[in-house]
């Protein structure tokens, strides 16, 4: 098979050969013999300590262990990267620069060990056309291309028959594999093969998107907490950080984090300060099946992503939202806690969400629901309200979003956010953006015309009843006043305070 692939695709040219799963080095030794170009580079990835977990009957954790010893190959172009893939592959991929015709040999036995390099293949291979080949006696139904969404539509995939025995037709034999276009490759399902050989279910690919603006301290904490996510071996993460500061103030934090992250990290900049545009850039850079948004001033519980994904998969819905609970950096005044100003409504898991209660501070959705949309988040909402508009439009298109009460994230509440001025400005801005939603606009205006004088008359009495009640209704007045001021073209709050 190797001769055929080399003759058909490489033909003696310089190549960058990446082999995942080396064992005793027979394959990479063969490729080194087939390709003698002086500029070729061959890299083999393996722990050399056997399987990291049970695979199938008779081949449990530690099977294929060679005592941590790398093969001895007398060729300076061959190099080995030793260690578990989740530790070595992301770091290598970020530093690697493709120079030659790339060939990726996916020879790992476990699904997760195979999907990780594929998830990073754009980093490995840049703009080059590439060639995959998979050995069917070991990976017969992974479908690493086509429906998985990872392979370039122009890639060539070589499949080695399931009936072939180890060593037949590989380096010295004459048997030829099948070459397939990844868009048409289809020979069974992952689940069927998993049932047959005892493999785990395919990993769920998740892109976690974080939009940030001049909050490096909060961002650093969030990124650190993401590394502690308990994936249960079923999730493969990538992280997309969108810096909404044209001066790239978040870049040092992201660069430091990416250097040691076990997950691939993408950093991009949206120079125009507009949260809707920043979110759009995040979606554009999220290549996974699931897209997740979390705010830069939040941090998740350890099983956050697992709960979101399991709920979405189990119900077969478009997306899932979870609770955002306050995390006060210091003890707030009694009236802040008593008024519950940073407590948000919660629901039982499985509750069907109305768009008016939906936010992007803690949400997972299938990327497929936004495919083809000219604008996922609408820029006219600027600094607030773009998320509710998104959910309104998605629900109108037939999407369903559920609540998962176990998927908890925490919002950091610094002391300046419980200043009265901060709370009232947020309410005015919220009221202004409310009128940008077409649904119920007339009713909202009528409600505000009634509420402002009514609540205003009640304020002196509420102050006597308790400062928390006084502030709660003063905030309500500002919500309604924001609507009415926007109606006549007045905007007392130009920019949202962070």
Secondary structure as UniProt FT lines:
FT   HELIX           2..5
FT   HELIX           6..10
FT   TURN            11..12
FT   STRAND          15..20
FT   TURN            23..24
FT   HELIX           26..34
FT   TURN            38..39
FT   STRAND          41..46
FT   TURN            57..58
FT   TURN            61..64
FT   TURN            67..68
FT   TURN            76..77
FT   STRAND          78..82
FT   HELIX           85..95
FT   STRAND          101..106
FT   HELIX           111..119
FT   HELIX           121..125
FT   TURN            126..127
FT   STRAND          130..135
FT   TURN            136..138
FT   TURN            140..141
FT   HELIX           146..148
FT   TURN            153..154
FT   STRAND          156..160
FT   TURN            162..163
FT   TURN            166..169
FT   STRAND          178..181
FT   TURN            182..184
FT   HELIX           190..197
FT   STRAND          204..212
FT   HELIX           216..226
FT   TURN            227..228
FT   TURN            232..233
FT   STRAND          235..243
FT   TURN            246..247
FT   TURN            249..250
FT   HELIX           251..260
FT   STRAND          264..269
FT   HELIX           275..284
FT   STRAND          290..294
FT   TURN            296..297
FT   STRAND          298..300
FT   TURN            302..303
FT   HELIX           304..315
FT   STRAND          319..328
FT   HELIX           334..339
FT   TURN            340..342
FT   TURN            349..350
FT   HELIX           355..357
FT   STRAND          362..366
FT   HELIX           367..370
FT   TURN            371..372
FT   HELIX           379..381
FT   TURN            382..383
FT   HELIX           386..396
FT   TURN            397..398
FT   STRAND          401..413
FT   HELIX           415..418
FT   HELIX           420..434
FT   TURN            435..436
FT   TURN            439..440
FT   HELIX           441..465
FT   HELIX           467..487
FT   TURN            488..489
//
